[in-house]
Amino acid sequence: MADDPKARLLTVNYPGGSLTMPIGTLESLFGEDAEILTPVPDTKSVGVRQHPRVRVIGGPSTNVEGYTYEQIQWPTSQANNAAAGDVVLLAWEGSEGDWTGRVTGALSALGVFLVANSPKTVVFRSERGTKYGPFKKGT
């Protein structure tokens, strides 16, 4: 029996947190061709200033010339030995029932992210039962 690629978990990072759900569920929520589901790395230029370096304490110093390099950071998420994040139950236009996801960060940040990225009206509730939404992308 082959592993269903749509059942694999994907973590989508956003400012203030992340959302982890199966790929097929995220495609239903954001659309199959959503740019948010194809992550790209952040590239940052790092500059190192000229400075003296001493290899052996008390020994002679040599000058290291200044240089720059590119640092590439792919999206990551926090994890620990237990399942990372808080469980939320999400529902949106066209979904059949509630779908489970794990959220790191503030739930209000998830709401801001949904308004900015989901083409569908979304509601969710926390594990404790607090309801959030509806969140609808502005036109």
C-alpha positions as CSV (number, residue, x, y, z in Angstrom):
1,M,0.0,0.0,0.0
2,A,1.5,3.3,-1.1
3,D,1.6,6.3,1.1
4,D,-0.9,9.0,0.0
5,P,1.1,12.2,-0.7
6,K,-1.9,14.3,0.1
7,A,-2.1,12.8,3.6
8,R,1.4,14.0,4.5
9,L,1.7,16.9,6.9
10,L,2.9,20.3,5.8
11,T,3.7,23.2,8.0
12,V,2.9,26.7,6.6
13,N,4.7,29.5,8.5
14,Y,3.3,32.9,8.8
15,P,4.3,36.0,10.9
16,G,3.6,35.0,14.5
17,G,3.2,31.2,14.1
18,S,2.6,28.2,11.9
19,L,-0.3,25.9,10.8
20,T,0.3,22.2,10.3
21,M,-2.3,20.1,8.4
22,P,-2.3,17.4,5.7
23,I,-1.4,18.7,2.2
24,G,-4.8,17.8,0.7
25,T,-6.6,19.7,3.4
26,L,-4.4,22.8,3.0
27,E,-5.0,22.6,-0.8
28,S,-8.8,22.6,-0.1
29,L,-8.5,25.6,2.2
30,F,-6.1,27.7,0.1
31,G,-6.5,26.3,-3.4
32,E,-4.4,23.7,-5.2
33,D,-2.2,26.3,-6.9
34,A,-1.7,28.6,-3.8
35,E,1.7,30.1,-3.6
36,I,1.6,29.7,0.1
37,L,1.9,25.9,-0.3
38,T,5.1,26.2,-2.3
39,P,7.6,27.7,0.2
40,V,10.6,29.7,-1.0
41,P,13.6,30.4,1.1
42,D,14.5,33.8,2.5
43,T,17.9,35.1,1.3
44,K,19.9,37.5,3.5
45,S,23.3,39.1,2.8
46,V,25.6,38.9,5.8
47,G,28.6,41.2,6.0
48,V,31.7,40.4,8.0
49,R,34.0,43.4,8.9
50,Q,37.8,43.3,8.7
51,H,39.2,42.2,12.0
52,P,42.4,40.8,13.6
53,R,42.6,37.1,14.5
54,V,45.0,35.4,16.9
55,R,45.4,31.7,16.5
56,V,47.4,31.1,19.7
57,I,47.0,33.3,22.8
58,G,50.0,35.6,23.0
59,G,50.9,34.8,19.4
60,P,51.0,37.1,16.4
61,S,47.7,38.4,14.9
62,T,46.7,38.3,11.3
63,N,44.2,40.5,9.6
64,V,41.0,38.9,8.2
65,E,39.7,40.9,5.3
66,G,36.0,41.9,5.2
67,Y,33.7,39.9,3.1
68,T,30.0,39.2,2.5
69,Y,28.1,36.0,1.9
70,E,24.5,34.9,1.3
71,Q,22.6,33.1,3.9
72,I,19.5,31.0,2.8
73,Q,16.9,30.1,5.4
74,W,14.1,27.6,4.5
75,P,10.8,27.8,6.5
76,T,11.0,25.8,9.7
77,S,8.8,25.3,12.7
78,Q,9.3,24.6,16.4
79,A,9.1,21.0,17.6
80,N,9.7,19.0,20.7
81,N,9.2,15.5,21.8
82,A,5.4,16.0,22.1
83,A,3.2,17.1,19.2
84,A,4.0,20.8,18.7
85,G,1.3,23.3,18.8
86,D,-2.3,23.7,19.9
87,V,-5.1,21.7,18.2
88,V,-7.7,23.8,16.3
89,L,-10.7,22.6,14.4
90,L,-11.2,24.5,11.1
91,A,-14.2,24.7,8.8
92,W,-14.5,26.7,5.6
93,E,-16.9,27.2,2.6
94,G,-17.2,23.9,0.9
95,S,-15.6,21.8,3.6
96,E,-17.5,18.8,5.0
97,G,-17.2,19.2,8.8
98,D,-14.3,20.3,10.9
99,W,-10.7,19.6,10.0
100,T,-7.9,19.3,12.6
101,G,-4.8,21.4,12.5
102,R,-2.0,22.3,14.9
103,V,-1.1,25.9,15.4
104,T,1.9,27.5,17.0
105,G,1.7,31.1,18.2
106,A,-1.3,33.2,19.0
107,L,-4.6,32.2,17.5
108,S,-5.2,35.9,16.6
109,A,-2.1,35.6,14.3
110,L,-3.8,32.6,12.6
111,G,-6.9,34.8,11.9
112,V,-4.8,37.5,10.4
113,F,-3.0,34.9,8.2
114,L,-6.3,33.4,7.0
115,V,-7.8,36.8,6.1
116,A,-4.7,37.5,4.0
117,N,-4.4,34.1,2.3
118,S,-7.5,32.0,2.2
119,P,-10.0,32.7,-0.6
120,K,-12.7,31.1,1.5
121,T,-14.5,32.2,4.6
122,V,-13.0,30.3,7.5
123,V,-14.0,29.7,11.1
124,F,-12.1,27.8,13.7
125,R,-12.3,26.8,17.4
126,S,-9.7,26.0,19.9
127,E,-9.5,22.8,21.8
128,R,-11.2,24.5,24.7
129,G,-14.2,25.4,22.5
130,T,-13.5,29.1,21.9
131,K,-14.8,30.1,18.5
132,Y,-12.9,32.4,16.2
133,G,-14.1,33.9,12.9
134,P,-15.5,34.2,10.4
135,F,-12.3,35.2,8.5
136,K,-12.9,36.3,5.0
137,K,-10.3,37.7,2.5
138,G,-11.1,41.3,1.5
139,T,-11.9,41.9,-2.1
